[in-house]
Amino acid sequence: MLAWLKLIRLPNLPTAIANVLAAFLLVNHSWAQWPQLLLLMISSAALYSAGMVLNDVFDVDQDTDQRPQRPIPSGQISLATARTTGLAMLVLGVVAAIGAGFVAATLADVLKCAVVSSLLALTVYLYDGPLKPTVLAPFLMGACRSLNIMLGGATATTVQVGYCLAGFPVILWAFAFAIGLFITGVTLLARNEAAAQQSRFWISTSSVLIVAGLVALATAPQWYQGNLALDEMVQRVYPFMIAMISVTIVRRLVLCVINPSGRSVKFAVIASLRSLIVFDAAVCFLARPDQIVFALVVLALLVPVLVLSRWMYAT
């Protein structure tokens, strides 16, 4: 069992669930429709876990050479079993998402859930497999996060919105774009994490993408207020919250540029991934500033991330 938990990168799984919780709240303004939300969380968890499993399936030769202690090259889990499980999880993720659409009881929601989850499953497979060695890989990983967020908002049945695109509130598109851009930069930064010496050029390029994602996340409500009724206090506090959360990430990026080592890059990547939950909590505050408990529930997901990271690798 421990080998499987390591294989799916359990410490990072709550970050995918936090994306869904924040996106669902952003478009529904409540978690009262919990059957839909539960199925979307199951879908997200299954698709994320599939991505982690298939990542190690496709990287088995490299891991055998560089990381022989990992579950597949060490023989704790057979390659065939891991491949079958990863593909089955992709199917489960799509089925659970479609189930959420049926629970929402509208054809539009079924179609949105089916399309988004299928695109996410396809993007996961392409990233792990044929396109991972290409320049497209970081953008595919960013797309995975964006689609995960869109999945969380695929059953918008109760929110009153002013502006929509393809059935999704524009503010959700903005949230998904910002996080996707952020993760694209993080993935590019982590591409050669195992190398002792890193390229300052690629670190700088990654840093620009990461900071651009942070700026997009902080300013999204200013550009898409048609989907949210924000008072002056929220408009001022939310960007400040994003800026404060970003301080540690920016500091780590600066340290990477000053000392372009594998160790400094690893810590920058970990800090960025952990920050996702805090960003999601800030989005929950943006969606429902009158119900701070929503933000606190999402923020609490950071606890298992920190605890589990002490016992198994997260990258």
C-alpha positions in Angstrom: 0.0 0.0 0.0 2.8 2.4 0.9 4.3 1.8 -2.5 1.1 2.9 -4.2 0.8 6.0 -2.1 4.3 7.0 -3.1 3.5 6.2 -6.8 0.5 8.6 -6.9 2.5 11.3 -5.0 0.0 11.4 -2.2 1.4 14.6 -0.6 0.3 16.6 -3.7 -3.1 15.0 -4.2 -4.9 17.6 -1.9 -3.8 20.4 -4.3 -5.9 18.9 -7.0 -8.9 18.6 -4.7 -8.4 22.2 -3.5 -8.7 23.4 -7.1 -12.0 21.7 -7.5 -13.4 23.0 -4.2 -12.4 26.6 -5.0 -13.7 26.4 -8.6 -17.0 24.8 -7.5 -17.5 27.6 -4.9 -16.6 30.3 -7.4 -19.4 29.4 -9.8 -22.0 28.0 -7.4 -21.4 30.2 -4.3 -22.1 27.2 -2.1 -21.1 23.6 -1.5 -24.7 22.7 -0.8 -24.8 20.6 -4.0 -22.4 18.2 -2.3 -23.2 15.0 -4.4 -22.0 16.8 -7.5 -19.0 18.2 -5.6 -18.1 14.8 -4.2 -18.1 13.2 -7.7 -16.0 16.0 -9.1 -13.5 15.6 -6.3 -13.3 11.8 -7.0 -12.9 12.6 -10.7 -10.1 15.0 -10.0 -8.3 12.7 -7.6 -8.5 9.8 -10.0 -7.2 11.8 -13.0 -4.4 13.3 -10.9 -3.4 9.9 -9.6 -3.5 8.4 -13.1 -1.1 11.1 -14.2 1.3 10.3 -11.5 1.2 6.6 -12.1 1.5 6.9 -15.9 4.4 9.3 -15.4 6.4 6.6 -13.7 5.3 4.0 -16.2 6.7 6.0 -19.1 9.8 7.1 -17.2 10.7 3.6 -16.0 14.0 3.4 -17.9 15.1 6.8 -16.6 14.0 6.0 -13.0 15.8 2.6 -13.2 19.0 4.6 -13.9 18.5 7.6 -11.7 15.9 6.7 -9.0 16.0 2.9 -8.6 14.3 3.1 -5.2 11.0 4.2 -6.7 8.1 1.6 -6.7 8.3 0.4 -10.3 12.1 0.1 -10.8 12.5 -1.4 -7.3 10.0 -4.1 -8.2 7.4 -3.2 -5.5 4.9 -2.7 -8.3 5.1 -4.3 -11.6 5.2 -2.2 -14.8 2.1 -4.0 -16.3 0.1 -3.5 -13.1 1.0 0.2 -12.9 0.1 0.7 -16.6 -3.3 -1.0 -16.2 -4.1 0.9 -13.0 -3.1 4.2 -14.5 -5.4 3.7 -17.5 -8.2 2.5 -15.3 -7.9 5.6 -13.2 -8.3 7.8 -16.3 -11.5 6.0 -17.2 -12.7 6.3 -13.6 -12.0 10.0 -13.6 -14.1 10.6 -16.8 -17.0 8.3 -15.5 -17.1 10.1 -12.2 -17.2 13.5 -13.9 -20.1 12.5 -16.2 -21.8 11.1 -13.1 -21.6 14.6 -11.5 -23.2 16.0 -14.7 -26.1 13.5 -14.3 -26.5 14.4 -10.7 -26.8 18.1 -11.7 -29.7 16.8 -13.9 -29.1 19.1 -17.0 -27.8 18.0 -20.4 -25.5 21.0 -20.5 -23.8 19.9 -17.3 -23.4 16.3 -18.5 -21.8 17.6 -21.8 -19.5 20.0 -20.0 -18.3 17.4 -17.5 -17.8 14.8 -20.3 -15.8 17.2 -22.5 -13.7 18.7 -19.8 -12.8 15.4 -18.1 -12.1 13.7 -21.4 -9.8 16.6 -22.5 -8.1 16.4 -19.1 -7.5 12.6 -19.4 -6.2 13.1 -22.9 -3.8 15.9 -21.8 -2.6 13.8 -18.9 -1.7 10.9 -21.2 -0.1 13.1 -23.8 2.0 14.8 -21.2 3.2 11.6 -19.5 3.7 9.8 -22.8 4.6 11.0 -26.4 4.9 14.7 -25.8 6.8 14.8 -22.5 10.3 15.1 -24.2 9.0 18.1 -26.3 8.8 21.8 -25.7 5.0 21.4 -25.4 5.3 19.4 -22.1 5.2 22.4 -19.6 2.2 23.9 -21.4 0.4 20.5 -21.3 1.0 20.4 -17.5 -0.3 23.9 -17.2 -3.3 22.8 -19.3 -3.9 19.9 -16.9 -4.3 22.3 -14.0 -6.5 24.7 -16.0 -8.8 21.8 -17.0 -8.9 20.5 -13.4 -10.2 23.9 -12.4 -12.7 24.0 -15.2 -13.8 20.5 -14.1 -14.6 21.9 -10.7 -16.8 24.6 -12.2 -18.5 22.3 -14.8 -21.8 22.1 -12.9 -22.7 25.8 -12.5 -26.4 25.4 -11.8 -27.1 28.0 -9.1 -24.9 31.0 -9.7 -26.2 34.2 -11.3 -23.5 35.2 -13.7 -23.2 38.2 -16.1 -20.6 36.9 -18.6 -20.1 33.3 -19.8 -17.9 31.7 -22.4 -18.9 28.2 -23.7 -21.1 27.8 -20.6 -18.5 28.7 -18.1 -18.3 32.0 -16.1 -15.5 34.2 -17.4 -14.1 34.6 -13.9 -13.6 30.8 -13.9 -11.7 31.0 -17.2 -9.5 33.7 -15.7 -8.8 31.6 -12.6 -8.0 28.6 -14.7 -5.7 30.6 -17.0 -3.8 32.2 -14.2 -3.1 28.9 -12.4 -2.3 27.2 -15.7 0.3 29.8 -16.5 1.7 29.5 -13.1 2.0 25.7 -13.3 3.5 26.0 -16.8 6.3 28.0 -15.3 6.7 25.6 -12.3 6.9 22.6 -14.7 9.5 24.3 -16.9 11.5 25.1 -13.8 11.3 21.5 -12.6 12.3 19.9 -16.0 15.9 19.4 -15.0 15.5 19.3 -11.2 17.8 16.3 -10.8 20.7 18.1 -12.4 23.3 19.5 -10.1 23.8 22.7 -12.1 20.8 24.6 -13.7 20.6 27.0 -16.5 20.0 30.6 -15.4 18.3 31.3 -18.7 15.6 28.6 -18.2 15.2 29.6 -14.5 14.6 33.2 -15.6 12.2 32.1 -18.3 10.3 29.9 -15.8 10.3 32.7 -13.3 8.7 35.2 -15.7 5.9 32.7 -16.4 5.3 32.0 -12.7 5.2 35.7 -11.9 2.9 36.4 -14.8 0.5 33.7 -13.5 0.6 35.3 -10.1 -0.2 38.7 -11.5 -3.1 37.3 -13.6 -4.5 35.6 -10.5 -4.2 38.8 -8.4 -5.9 41.0 -11.0 -8.6 38.6 -12.3 -11.5 40.1 -10.3 -10.7 43.6 -11.5 -11.2 42.5 -15.1 -14.1 40.1 -14.7 -16.4 41.7 -12.1 -19.4 40.8 -14.1 -19.4 37.4 -12.5 -18.9 38.6 -8.9 -20.5 41.2 -6.7 -17.4 42.5 -4.9 -17.4 45.2 -2.2 -14.5 47.6 -1.9 -12.9 45.7 1.0 -12.7 42.5 -1.0 -11.3 44.3 -4.0 -8.5 45.6 -1.9 -7.8 42.6 0.3 -7.8 39.8 -2.3 -4.8 41.2 -4.4 -2.9 41.8 -1.1 -3.5 38.2 -0.1 -2.2 36.9 -3.4 0.9 39.2 -3.0 1.6 38.0 0.5 1.3 34.3 -0.5 3.7 35.0 -3.4 6.5 36.4 -1.3 8.0 33.0 -0.5 7.7 31.8 -4.1 9.4 34.9 -5.5 12.2 34.7 -2.8 12.8 31.1 -3.8 13.0 32.1 -7.5 15.5 34.8 -6.7 17.6 32.3 -4.8 17.5 30.0 -7.9 18.8 32.7 -10.1 21.6 33.6 -7.6 22.5 29.9 -7.0 21.2 27.8 -10.0 21.5 24.4 -8.3 19.3 21.4 -8.3 18.7 21.9 -4.6 17.5 25.5 -4.9 15.2 24.5 -7.8 13.7 21.7 -5.8 12.8 23.9 -2.9 11.3 26.5 -5.3 9.1 23.9 -7.0 7.9 22.5 -3.7 7.1 26.0 -2.3 5.1 26.7 -5.5 3.1 23.5 -5.4 2.3 23.9 -1.7 1.1 27.5 -2.4 -1.6 26.2 -4.7 -3.8 25.3 -1.7 -3.3 28.7 -0.2 -4.2 30.4 -3.5 -7.4 28.2 -3.7 -8.3 29.3 -0.2 -7.9 33.0 -1.3 -10.2 32.3 -4.2 -12.7 30.9 -1.8 -12.5 34.1 0.2 -13.1 36.0 -3.1 -16.2 33.9 -3.9 -17.7 34.0 -0.4 -16.1 36.7 1.8 -19.1 36.4 4.2 -18.3 32.7 4.8 -14.7 32.5 5.8 -15.2 28.9 6.8 -15.0 27.9 3.2 -11.5 29.3 2.8 -10.5 27.7 6.1 -11.6 24.3 5.0 -9.5 24.5 1.8 -6.6 25.9 3.7 -6.8 22.9 6.1 -5.8 20.7 3.2 -2.3 22.1 3.6 -1.9 20.1 6.8 -1.8 16.7 5.1 0.4 18.0 2.4 3.0 19.2 5.0 2.7 16.1 7.1 2.9 13.6 4.3 5.8 15.4 2.6 7.9 14.4 5.6 7.4 10.7 4.8 7.3 10.4 1.0 8.6 12.4 -2.0 6.2 14.9 -3.6 8.0 15.7 -6.9 
